Amino acid sequence: MFDTLSDRLAATFKNLRGKGRLSEADIDATAREIRIALLEADVALPVVRAFIARVKERAAGAEVSKALNPSQQVIKIVNEELVAILGGETRRLRFAKTPPTVVMLAGLQGAGKTTLAGKLGRWLGQQGHTPLLVACDLQRPNAVNQLQVVGERAGVSVFAPEPGNGVGDPVKVAEDSLVHARDKQYDVVIVDTAGRLGIDEEMMRQAADIRDAVSPDEVLFVVDAMIGQDAVTTAEAFRDGVGFDGVVLSKLDGDARGGAALSIAQVTGRQIMFASNGEKLDDFDAFHPDRMASRILGMGDVLTLIEQAERTFSQQEAEKLASKLAKGPKEFTLDDFLAQMEQVRKMGSISKLLGMMPGMGQMREQINNLDEREVDRTAAIIKSMTPGERADPKIINGSRRARIARGSGVDVSAVKGLVERFFEARKMMSRMAQGGGMPGMPGMPGMPGMGGGPRRKGKQQKKAKGARRSGNPMKRQAEERAAAQRQGEGGALGQGPADFELPKEFKDMLPPK
């Protein structure tokens, strides 16, 4: 959703790089570009004005004029101001001192309240709670059935005594749900209320009556992040008519402009608490303003990536793999490769995971064109192999490749490419396990669908042909030292001889001690 805004801001900051100090004209030009980027992203005009005024005021101050790198200081200011308009600190759910905690969802029809009720219930269940979904949307056709289906998929119980479709009293259902929750010892009650295509008095009155009947600990306003400035208008109407404590953004994975998300917290004075960024029940998490600001500025979201990995990966399996790699690269088999790939797949879409890594904004087009099905094809190829072939892929000859290709429904070249990628990935992981660090290999070898892989053997053979010496004195000295290291120390990766000394040409380039 924020791709266009990220690109515009990145282009703006690029113009600042390399400048030793920023003039008033530089600051004005940067502020103008940021203003245009925010307005194009459909951010509310009052929010844009306040944001630009704060950025200009701080950029003209001592923190930039006295900074060693003014451009980085401006980026830091923009990042901090983005965090501020997104709500500042992360806002957590308030739980009642005496269970059950009541969470009421409100919003327009089509905003995704019913699906979000299931996502929130599943998320709370993973946090150790026992939630109960309550069907109080008795107007919309099949709303009750939809909540029951969503609840079953999420593994969350549903309280739905009325069939809906215009039958039943939603206020009485809400009151009865509290009694049911206490009897069955549910500690969180999530009330799904009715919405309308537009704001009307009947909807507001019904929502207010449910609120008064159950006295919710949290009233969450669910807003579709794709409807632009209407989201802000609707949020203000709900705040004044019913009142709410926090905002939940749905459909953050859409391609519409994301101005609503950047405006709503600032305009309503209520923080964004949760964000839904996909159709799956797991595509839901707490909203962190600092992490969102970091992603908008193209700096990634490593903390969320780590949290997802911790939830998915088994510590025991990780330790087992590390001990295997420490023994040597041959211990890492295609079975391990497949297990690791399936673990990554459990974390979600590979393109989304790559998008959370810092600096990946420059590869956005490649990431967006990533074929997610490549992972399934890779798994099919490995599963078409015999246990012996998975343990030692070197035995896979031409006839074996043909058999594996037939069994997995792919070309023979795909089998050959997978085996080559595996050897390259095994070599890289072995280096990392032995403390050699991650080698700089373009194309990310071993990642299905991202290209890369080993270089062509023809080029390697040509390069190794003969014992030629370079005419460049610096390069010749480096080659001689590399040859001496290979002979004297067995070519240990990431280590050099103890008496290593820089060539004279490099020494002359260094500053005096």
RODO-2510 file (C-alpha; in nm, 4 decimals, decimal comma):
residues 513
     n   res          X          Y          Z
     1     m     0,0000     0,0000     0,0000
     2     f     0,2834     0,2428     0,0791
     3     d     0,5039     0,1533    -0,2206
     4     t     0,4411     0,4767    -0,4117
     5     l     0,4982     0,6893    -0,1016
     6     s     0,8180     0,4960    -0,0224
     7     d     0,9509     0,5498    -0,3755
     8     r     0,8807     0,9249    -0,3671
     9     l     1,0460     0,9684    -0,0275
    10     a     1,3477     0,7602    -0,1335
    11     a     1,3933     0,9801    -0,4426
    12     t     1,3661     1,2930    -0,2258
    13     f     1,6304     1,1777     0,0233
    14     k     1,8609     1,0670    -0,2594
    15     n     1,8958     1,4313    -0,3661
    16     l     2,0285     1,5202    -0,0192
    17     r     2,3125     1,2678    -0,0144
    18     g     2,6635     1,3984    -0,0452
    19     k     2,5843     1,7482     0,0793
    20     g     2,8075     1,8669     0,3618
    21     r     2,5486     2,1139     0,4867
    22     l     2,1902     2,1939     0,3946
    23     s     2,0877     2,5433     0,2893
    24     e     1,7444     2,6896     0,3516
    25     a     1,6654     2,6281    -0,0158
    26     d     1,7566     2,2579     0,0236
    27     i     1,5245     2,2254     0,3224
    28     d     1,2388     2,4031     0,1396
    29     a     1,2816     2,1828    -0,1677
    30     t     1,2865     1,8663     0,0460
    31     a     0,9767     1,9773     0,2399
    32     r     0,7972     2,0512    -0,0875
    33     e     0,8748     1,7039    -0,2255
    34     i     0,7627     1,5360     0,0981
    35     r     0,4395     1,7413     0,0916
    36     i     0,3650     1,6287    -0,2656
    37     a     0,4422     1,2644    -0,1742
    38     l     0,2031     1,2724     0,1242
    39     l    -0,0768     1,4443    -0,0706
    40     e    -0,0407     1,1899    -0,3530
    41     a    -0,0712     0,9160    -0,0881
    42     d    -0,4107     1,0690     0,0071
    43     v    -0,3040     1,1877     0,3525
    44     a    -0,5461     1,4440     0,5005
    45     l    -0,4441     1,8043     0,4275
    46     p    -0,4404     1,9208     0,7946
    47     v    -0,2110     1,6287     0,8804
    48     v     0,0228     1,7127     0,5904
    49     r     0,0437     2,0788     0,6939
    50     a     0,1247     1,9950     1,0566
    51     f     0,3762     1,7290     0,9532
    52     i     0,5651     1,9559     0,7093
    53     a     0,5703     2,2428     0,9607
    54     r     0,7328     2,0210     1,2262
    55     v     0,9859     1,8741     0,9804
    56     k     1,0884     2,2200     0,8503
    57     e     1,1179     2,3600     1,2025
    58     r     1,3417     2,0740     1,3177
    59     a     1,5434     2,0607     0,9924
    60     a     1,6280     2,4300     1,0247
    61     g     1,7477     2,3817     1,3834
    62     a     2,0814     2,2943     1,5358
    63     e     2,0314     1,9145     1,5166
    64     v     2,0775     1,9285     1,1350
    65     s     2,3120     2,2270     1,0935
    66     k     2,5662     2,0769     1,3358
    67     a     2,5269     1,7179     1,2192
    68     l     2,8124     1,5351     1,0482
    69     n     2,5682     1,3919     0,7942
    70     p     2,2757     1,6353     0,7432
    71     s     2,0851     1,4114     0,4987
    72     q     2,0731     1,1226     0,7483
    73     q     1,9629     1,3654     1,0163
    74     v     1,6696     1,4796     0,7968
    75     i     1,5709     1,1150     0,7375
    76     k     1,5817     1,0615     1,1161
    77     i     1,3521     1,3630     1,1681
    78     v     1,1040     1,2412     0,9031
    79     n     1,1081     0,8938     1,0599
    80     e     1,0345     1,0314     1,4082
    81     e     0,7531     1,2554     1,2772
    82     l     0,6023     0,9621     1,0839
    83     v     0,6028     0,7584     1,4057
    84     a     0,4278     1,0501     1,5797
    85     i     0,1441     1,0819     1,3262
    86     l     0,0983     0,7038     1,3263
    87     g     0,0287     0,7163     1,6996
    88     g     0,3671     0,7183     1,8737
    89     e     0,4061     0,4153     2,0989
    90     t     0,2393     0,0796     2,0411
    91     r    -0,1016     0,0661     2,2117
    92     r    -0,1870    -0,2647     2,3818
    93     l    -0,5277    -0,4115     2,4621
    94     r    -0,6638    -0,3275     2,8078
    95     f    -0,7793    -0,6393     2,9879
    96     a    -1,0437    -0,6337     3,2622
    97     k    -0,9339    -0,7022     3,6191
    98     t    -1,2210    -0,9505     3,6448
    99     p    -1,2795    -1,1635     3,3310
   100     p    -1,4302    -1,1625     3,0806
   101     t    -1,2713    -0,8712     2,8935
   102     v    -1,5267    -0,7364     2,6434
   103     v    -1,4041    -0,6125     2,3034
   104     m    -1,6678    -0,4566     2,0779
   105     l    -1,6068    -0,4174     1,7028
   106     a    -1,7775    -0,1334     1,5151
   107     g    -1,7561    -0,0023     1,1599
   108     l    -1,9212     0,0160     0,8204
   109     q    -2,0454    -0,2881     0,6290
   110     g    -1,7707    -0,4308     0,4094
   111     a    -1,4873    -0,3090     0,6327
   112     g    -1,4101    -0,6697     0,7278
   113     k    -1,5413    -0,6803     1,0879
   114     t    -1,6562    -1,0433     1,0813
   115     t    -1,3331    -1,1780     0,9339
   116     l    -1,1348    -0,9566     1,1683
   117     a    -1,3253    -1,0963     1,4678
   118     g    -1,1915    -1,4420     1,3742
   119     k    -0,8374    -1,3064     1,3241
   120     l    -0,8442    -1,1274     1,6600
   121     g    -0,9822    -1,4391     1,8297
   122     r    -0,7082    -1,6561     1,6792
   123     w    -0,4406    -1,3996     1,7756
   124     l    -0,5674    -1,3861     2,1357
   125     g    -0,5773    -1,7658     2,1470
   126     q    -0,2087    -1,7740     2,0490
   127     q    -0,1409    -1,5331     2,3385
   128     g    -0,2878    -1,7870     2,5836
   129     h    -0,6449    -1,6498     2,6114
   130     t    -0,9776    -1,8304     2,5580
   131     p    -1,1850    -1,5946     2,3402
   132     l    -1,5540    -1,6171     2,2488
   133     l    -1,7009    -1,4614     1,9320
   134     v    -2,0516    -1,3169     1,9664
   135     a    -2,2820    -1,2795     1,6618
   136     c    -2,4645    -0,9473     1,7117
   137     d    -2,4889    -0,8639     1,3412
   138     l    -2,8420    -0,9880     1,2894
   139     q    -2,9287    -0,7641     0,9911
   140     r    -2,6866    -0,8604     0,7130
   141     p    -2,7863    -1,1811     0,5285
   142     n    -2,5825    -1,4829     0,6469
   143     a    -2,3657    -1,2715     0,8779
   144     v    -2,4213    -1,5218     1,1604
   145     n    -2,3280    -1,8164     0,9370
   146     q    -2,0169    -1,6328     0,8198
   147     l    -1,9027    -1,5727     1,1781
   148     q    -1,9578    -1,9400     1,2606
   149     v    -1,7492    -2,0491     0,9613
   150     v    -1,4732    -1,7992     1,0442
   151     g    -1,4763    -1,9081     1,4104
   152     e    -1,4460    -2,2758     1,3142
   153     r    -1,1484    -2,2007     1,0846
   154     a    -0,9830    -1,9924     1,3565
   155     g    -1,0458    -2,2562     1,6236
   156     v    -1,2511    -2,0105     1,8336
   157     s    -1,5930    -2,0740     1,9922
   158     v    -1,8937    -1,8732     1,8663
   159     f    -2,2040    -1,7654     2,0624
   160     a    -2,4926    -1,7344     1,8134
   161     p    -2,8332    -1,8047     1,9717
   162     e    -3,0243    -1,6150     1,6992
   163     p    -3,0299    -1,7105     1,3268
   164     g    -2,9946    -1,3498     1,2081
   165     n    -3,1213    -1,2357     0,8654
   166     g    -3,3373    -0,9761     1,0403
   167     v    -3,4444    -1,2053     1,3281
   168     g    -3,3421    -1,1475     1,6919
   169     d    -3,2432    -0,8700     1,9321
   170     p    -2,8685    -0,7921     1,9122
   171     v    -2,8679    -0,6140     2,2506
   172     k    -3,0101    -0,9214     2,4296
   173     v    -2,7604    -1,1484     2,2485
   174     a    -2,4753    -0,9285     2,3726
   175     e    -2,6040    -0,9374     2,7328
   176     d    -2,6579    -1,3162     2,7246
   177     s    -2,3053    -1,3687     2,5865
   178     l    -2,1514    -1,2324     2,9071
   179     v    -2,3482    -1,4820     3,1176
   180     h    -2,2443    -1,7627     2,8817
   181     a    -1,8772    -1,6514     2,8932
   182     r    -1,8723    -1,6526     3,2752
   183     d    -2,0373    -1,9955     3,2896
   184     k    -1,7953    -2,1477     3,0353
   185     q    -1,4911    -1,9511     3,1627
   186     y    -1,4069    -1,7564     2,8472
   187     d    -1,1773    -1,4699     2,9421
   188     v    -1,2323    -1,2495     2,6307
   189     v    -1,5627    -1,1746     2,4550
   190     i    -1,5437    -1,0281     2,1015
   191     v    -1,8755    -0,8711     1,9959
   192     d    -1,9326    -0,8455     1,6185
   193     t    -2,1877    -0,5684     1,5538
   194     a    -2,3896    -0,4733     1,2461
   195     g    -2,2694    -0,2198     0,9910
   196     r    -2,4286    -0,0238     0,7078
   197     l    -2,3117     0,0919     0,3669
   198     g    -2,3190     0,4433     0,5104
   199     i    -2,3545     0,6143     0,8477
   200     d    -2,7181     0,6324     0,9668
   201     e    -2,9009     0,6955     1,2932
   202     e    -3,0307     0,3390     1,3337
   203     m    -2,6823     0,1879     1,3140
   204     m    -2,5409     0,4426     1,5590
   205     r    -2,8267     0,3872     1,8034
   206     q    -2,7923     0,0064     1,7912
   207     a    -2,4151     0,0258     1,8425
   208     a    -2,4641     0,2672     2,1352
   209     d    -2,7277     0,0360     2,2922
   210     i    -2,4917    -0,2665     2,2706
   211     r    -2,2125    -0,0547     2,4192
   212     d    -2,4339     0,0513     2,7107
   213     a    -2,5551    -0,3067     2,7673
   214     v    -2,2141    -0,4768     2,7903
   215     s    -1,9849    -0,1868     2,8990
   216     p    -1,6946    -0,2983     2,6775
   217     d    -1,3369    -0,2604     2,7987
   218     e    -1,2323    -0,1783     2,4409
   219     v    -1,4383    -0,0447     2,1490
   220     l    -1,2410    -0,0984     1,8281
   221     f    -1,3341     0,0859     1,5098
   222     v    -1,2614    -0,1339     1,2057
   223     v    -1,1789     0,0698     0,8967
   224     d    -1,1018    -0,0364     0,5412
   225     a    -0,7615     0,1172     0,4653
   226     m    -0,8463     0,1264     0,0932
   227     i    -1,1321     0,3818     0,1062
   228     g    -0,9074     0,6859     0,1401
   229     q    -1,0313     1,0026     0,3092
   230     d    -1,3795     0,8548     0,3675
   231     a    -1,2122     0,6449     0,6362
   232     v    -1,1266     0,9595     0,8314
   233     t    -1,4780     1,1055     0,7887
   234     t    -1,6412     0,7792     0,9037
   235     a    -1,4025     0,7494     1,1987
   236     e    -1,4897     1,1009     1,3173
   237     a    -1,8638     1,0211     1,2914
   238     f    -1,8229     0,7007     1,4979
   239     r    -1,6051     0,8777     1,7519
   240     d    -1,8717     1,1433     1,8063
   241     g    -2,1751     0,9093     1,7800
   242     v    -2,0645     0,5920     1,9610
   243     g    -1,7100     0,6513     2,0771
   244     f    -1,4187     0,4122     2,0320
   245     d    -1,0858     0,3473     2,2013
   246     g    -0,8711     0,2241     1,9165
   247     v    -0,8588     0,1664     1,5410
   248     v    -0,8072    -0,1558     1,3456
   249     l    -0,6905    -0,1205     0,9839
   250     s    -0,8066    -0,3938     0,7475
   251     k    -0,6915    -0,4667     0,3892
   252     l    -0,3468    -0,3126     0,4335
   253     d    -0,2252    -0,5489     0,1596
   254     g    -0,4279    -0,3596    -0,1026
   255     d    -0,2739    -0,1417    -0,3722
   256     a    -0,4749     0,1719    -0,2899
   257     r    -0,3083     0,4816    -0,1488
   258     g    -0,2451     0,4472     0,2241
   259     g    -0,3293     0,7999     0,3362
   260     a    -0,6091     0,6824     0,5659
   261     a    -0,3618     0,4935     0,7819
   262     l    -0,1370     0,7989     0,8072
   263     s    -0,4282     1,0332     0,8848
   264     i    -0,6704     0,8516     1,1102
   265     a    -0,4690     0,8439     1,4345
   266     q    -0,3774     1,2117     1,4068
   267     v    -0,7295     1,3311     1,3152
   268     t    -0,9298     1,1224     1,5640
   269     g    -0,6814     1,1201     1,8516
   270     r    -0,7242     0,7389     1,8754
   271     q    -0,4328     0,5072     1,8107
   272     i    -0,4166     0,2289     1,5541
   273     m    -0,3982    -0,0927     1,7569
   274     f    -0,4100    -0,3740     1,5014
   275     a    -0,3532    -0,4193     1,1294
   276     s    -0,4793    -0,6888     0,8938
   277     n    -0,2653    -0,7317     0,5831
   278     g    -0,4019    -1,0351     0,4000
   279     e    -0,6879    -1,2793     0,3594
   280     k    -0,5474    -1,5572     0,5779
   281     l    -0,6363    -1,5732     0,9464
   282     d    -0,2692    -1,5387     1,0383
   283     d    -0,2322    -1,2131     0,8410
   284     f    -0,2976    -1,0036     1,1503
   285     d    -0,0824    -0,8470     1,4198
   286     a    -0,0460    -0,5589     1,6620
   287     f     0,0270    -0,2264     1,4915
   288     h     0,3698    -0,0797     1,5701
   289     p     0,4031     0,2847     1,4529
   290     d     0,7836     0,2761     1,4605
   291     r     0,7992    -0,0396     1,2485
   292     m     0,5459     0,0948     0,9972
   293     a     0,7416     0,4210     0,9645
   294     s     1,0586     0,2182     0,9079
   295     r     0,8909     0,0201     0,6285
   296     i     0,7567     0,3364     0,4639
   297     l     1,1098     0,4796     0,4568
   298     g     1,2452     0,1573     0,3020
   299     m     1,4386     0,0498     0,6126
   300     g     1,2550    -0,2808     0,6523
   301     d     1,0889    -0,4342     0,9553
   302     v     1,3404    -0,6733     1,1058
   303     l     1,1702    -0,6968     1,4478
   304     t     0,8440    -0,8277     1,2988
   305     l     1,0439    -1,0710     1,0847
   306     i     1,2239    -1,2006     1,3955
   307     e     0,8953    -1,2366     1,5869
   308     q     0,7414    -1,4374     1,3014
   309     a     1,0497    -1,6590     1,2867
   310     e     1,0397    -1,7192     1,6637
   311     r     0,6733    -1,8218     1,6400
   312     t     0,7409    -2,0581     1,3484
   313     f     1,0854    -2,2108     1,3982
   314     s     1,1560    -2,4718     1,6604
   315     q     1,4587    -2,3932     1,8795
   316     q     1,5346    -2,7633     1,9027
   317     e     1,5339    -2,8032     1,5233
   318     a     1,7539    -2,4944     1,4829
   319     e     2,0115    -2,6314     1,7274
   320     k     2,0040    -2,9688     1,5529
   321     l     2,0685    -2,8034     1,2146
   322     a     2,3490    -2,5863     1,3570
   323     s     2,5266    -2,8914     1,4994
   324     k     2,4947    -3,0651     1,1616
   325     l     2,6481    -2,7732     0,9749
   326     a     2,9295    -2,7441     1,2278
   327     k     3,0351    -3,1014     1,1449
   328     g     3,0706    -3,0169     0,7755
   329     p     2,8636    -2,9271     0,4672
   330     k     2,8027    -3,2902     0,3689
   331     e     2,5893    -3,3381     0,6814
   332     f     2,3296    -3,0959     0,5356
   333     t     2,1020    -3,3001     0,3072
   334     l     1,8127    -3,2270     0,0739
   335     d     1,5766    -3,3445     0,3506
   336     d     1,7122    -3,0647     0,5715
   337     f     1,6840    -2,8228     0,2780
   338     l     1,3176    -2,9196     0,2325
   339     a     1,2442    -2,8913     0,6066
   340     q     1,3954    -2,5406     0,6199
   341     m     1,2001    -2,4331     0,3114
   342     e     0,8720    -2,5578     0,4594
   343     q     0,9461    -2,3733     0,7861
   344     v     0,9974    -2,0489     0,5932
   345     r     0,6740    -2,1123     0,4016
   346     k     0,4852    -2,1389     0,7326
   347     m     0,5907    -1,7818     0,8107
   348     g     0,3786    -1,6587     0,5204
   349     s     0,4297    -1,5213     0,1720
   350     i     0,7991    -1,5180     0,0737
   351     s     0,7542    -1,1859    -0,1073
   352     k     0,6164    -1,0296     0,2132
   353     l     0,9045    -1,1707     0,4171
   354     l     1,1600    -1,0345     0,1718
   355     g     0,9815    -0,6976     0,1806
   356     m     1,0536    -0,6736     0,5547
   357     m     1,4282    -0,6929     0,4988
   358     p     1,6198    -0,3628     0,4917
   359     g     1,7181    -0,2363     0,1473
   360     m     1,4737    -0,4606    -0,0382
   361     g     1,2855    -0,1566    -0,1720
   362     q     1,5370    -0,1454    -0,4583
   363     m     1,4356    -0,5010    -0,5555
   364     r     1,0603    -0,4432    -0,5246
   365     e     0,9840    -0,5292    -0,8874
   366     q     1,1779    -0,8558    -0,8628
   367     i     1,0078    -0,9404    -0,5317
   368     n     0,6598    -0,8614    -0,6702
   369     n     0,7268    -1,0907    -0,9674
   370     l     0,8409    -1,3737    -0,7396
   371     d     0,6594    -1,6964    -0,8249
   372     e     0,5375    -1,8385    -0,4922
   373     r     0,4583    -2,1692    -0,6636
   374     e     0,8297    -2,2239    -0,7209
   375     v     0,8521    -2,3404    -0,3581
   376     d     0,5875    -2,6068    -0,4244
   377     r     0,7683    -2,7197    -0,7399
   378     t     1,0958    -2,7435    -0,5477
   379     a     0,9257    -2,9527    -0,2780
   380     a     0,7762    -3,1813    -0,5454
   381     i     1,1210    -3,2384    -0,7016
   382     i     1,2812    -3,3298    -0,3670
   383     k     0,9917    -3,5597    -0,2726
   384     s     1,0309    -3,7410    -0,6075
   385     m     1,3849    -3,8441    -0,5098
   386     t     1,4830    -4,1624    -0,3279
   387     p     1,6189    -4,1359     0,0305
   388     g     1,9667    -4,2128    -0,1055
   389     e     1,9464    -3,9307    -0,3612
   390     r     1,8343    -3,6814    -0,0964
   391     a     2,1225    -3,7826     0,1302
   392     d     2,3836    -3,7640    -0,1486
   393     p     2,2660    -3,5590    -0,4520
   394     k     2,6010    -3,6214    -0,6266
   395     i     2,4718    -3,9632    -0,7370
   396     i     2,1935    -3,8001    -0,9428
   397     n     2,3006    -3,8680    -1,3015
   398     g     2,1172    -3,8120    -1,6300
   399     s     1,8785    -4,1094    -1,6033
   400     r     1,7955    -4,0269    -1,2399
   401     r     1,7267    -3,6639    -1,3340
   402     a     1,4877    -3,7784    -1,6072
   403     r     1,3017    -4,0057    -1,3622
   404     i     1,2774    -3,7313    -1,0968
   405     a     1,1538    -3,4819    -1,3586
   406     r     0,8778    -3,7218    -1,4696
   407     g     0,7745    -3,7864    -1,1105
   408     s     0,7500    -3,4164    -1,0200
   409     g     0,6067    -3,2906    -1,3501
   410     v     0,8939    -3,0546    -1,4341
   411     d     1,1691    -3,0277    -1,6950
   412     v     1,5022    -3,2055    -1,6481
   413     s     1,6711    -2,8633    -1,6383
   414     a     1,4649    -2,7732    -1,3284
   415     v     1,5995    -3,0796    -1,1433
   416     k     1,9568    -2,9949    -1,2447
   417     g     1,9077    -2,6308    -1,1391
   418     l     1,7707    -2,7328    -0,7984
   419     v     2,0676    -2,9616    -0,7263
   420     e     2,3126    -2,6842    -0,8221
   421     r     2,1261    -2,4320    -0,6039
   422     f     2,1346    -2,6809    -0,3170
   423     f     2,5128    -2,7229    -0,3362
   424     e     2,5574    -2,3453    -0,3451
   425     a     2,3210    -2,2964    -0,0480
   426     r     2,4982    -2,5736     0,1461
   427     k     2,8343    -2,4100     0,0852
   428     m     2,7008    -2,0710     0,2001
   429     m     2,5372    -2,2102     0,5150
   430     s     2,8516    -2,4030     0,6019
   431     r     3,0587    -2,0837     0,5769
   432     m     2,8144    -1,8999     0,8013
   433     a     2,8163    -2,1844     1,0563
   434     q     3,1968    -2,1755     1,0693
   435     g     3,2012    -1,7995     1,1346
   436     g     3,2895    -1,6879     0,7828
   437     g     2,9923    -1,4508     0,7582
   438     m     2,7473    -1,4273     0,4713
   439     p     2,9301    -1,4136     0,1384
   440     g     2,8165    -1,1406    -0,1002
   441     m     2,6411    -1,3440    -0,3651
   442     p     2,3910    -1,1637    -0,5901
   443     g     2,0606    -1,3326    -0,6636
   444     m     2,0383    -1,5025    -0,3225
   445     p     2,1356    -1,8611    -0,4224
   446     g     1,9124    -2,1292    -0,2791
   447     m     1,6009    -1,9071    -0,2666
   448     p     1,3476    -2,0597    -0,5105
   449     g     1,2188    -1,8128    -0,7664
   450     m     1,4886    -1,5500    -0,6975
   451     g     1,7362    -1,6671    -0,9605
   452     g     2,1023    -1,6706    -0,8697
   453     g     2,2616    -2,0079    -0,8174
   454     p     2,6107    -2,1104    -0,9143
   455     r     2,7963    -1,9469    -1,1986
   456     r     2,8467    -2,1340    -1,5223
   457     k     3,1228    -2,3933    -1,5087
   458     g     3,2552    -2,2848    -1,8480
   459     k     3,3521    -1,9434    -1,7119
   460     q     3,5116    -2,0944    -1,4038
   461     q     3,7202    -2,3343    -1,6134
   462     k     3,8295    -2,0545    -1,8440
   463     k     3,9325    -1,8411    -1,5491
   464     a     4,1360    -2,1239    -1,3952
   465     k     4,3105    -2,2087    -1,7256
   466     g     4,6904    -2,1798    -1,7048
   467     a     4,9106    -2,0188    -1,4426
   468     r     4,9031    -1,6596    -1,5680
   469     r     5,0251    -1,3629    -1,3638
   470     s     4,8443    -1,0304    -1,3636
   471     g     5,0226    -0,7222    -1,4987
   472     n     4,8693    -0,5147    -1,2161
   473     p     5,1251    -0,5121    -0,9273
   474     m     4,8574    -0,4855    -0,6534
   475     k     4,6525    -0,7662    -0,8058
   476     r     4,9664    -0,9815    -0,8574
   477     q     5,0673    -0,9451    -0,4911
   478     a     4,7134    -1,0354    -0,3810
   479     e     4,7205    -1,3484    -0,6023
   480     e     5,0607    -1,4546    -0,4666
   481     r     4,9454    -1,4147    -0,1061
   482     a     4,6243    -1,6093    -0,1804
   483     a     4,8313    -1,8929    -0,3313
   484     a     5,0648    -1,8949    -0,0296
   485     q     4,7681    -1,9054     0,2061
   486     r     4,6145    -2,2020     0,0198
   487     q     4,9413    -2,3957     0,0363
   488     g     5,0314    -2,3057     0,3955
   489     e     4,6968    -2,3185     0,5719
   490     g     4,4719    -2,5345     0,3609
   491     g     4,2602    -2,2413     0,2417
   492     a     4,0470    -2,2002     0,5559
   493     l     3,7516    -1,9761     0,4707
   494     g     3,7334    -1,6372     0,6417
   495     q     4,0895    -1,6666     0,7880
   496     g     4,4264    -1,5277     0,6750
   497     p     4,7871    -1,6024     0,7696
   498     a     4,9101    -1,4557     1,0954
   499     d     5,1817    -1,2506     0,9176
   500     f     4,9417    -1,0924     0,6683
   501     e     5,0589    -0,7496     0,5533
   502     l     4,8945    -0,4985     0,3199
   503     p     5,0707    -0,4275    -0,0119
   504     k     5,2701    -0,1025    -0,0220
   505     e     5,0241     0,0499    -0,2709
   506     f     4,7402     0,0081    -0,0160
   507     k     4,9556     0,1312     0,2744
   508     d     5,0237     0,4574     0,0897
   509     m     4,6486     0,5166     0,0628
   510     l     4,5930     0,4862     0,4392
   511     p     4,5981     0,7988     0,6629
   512     p     4,9031     0,8364     0,8944
   513     k     4,8627     0,6977     1,2496
***
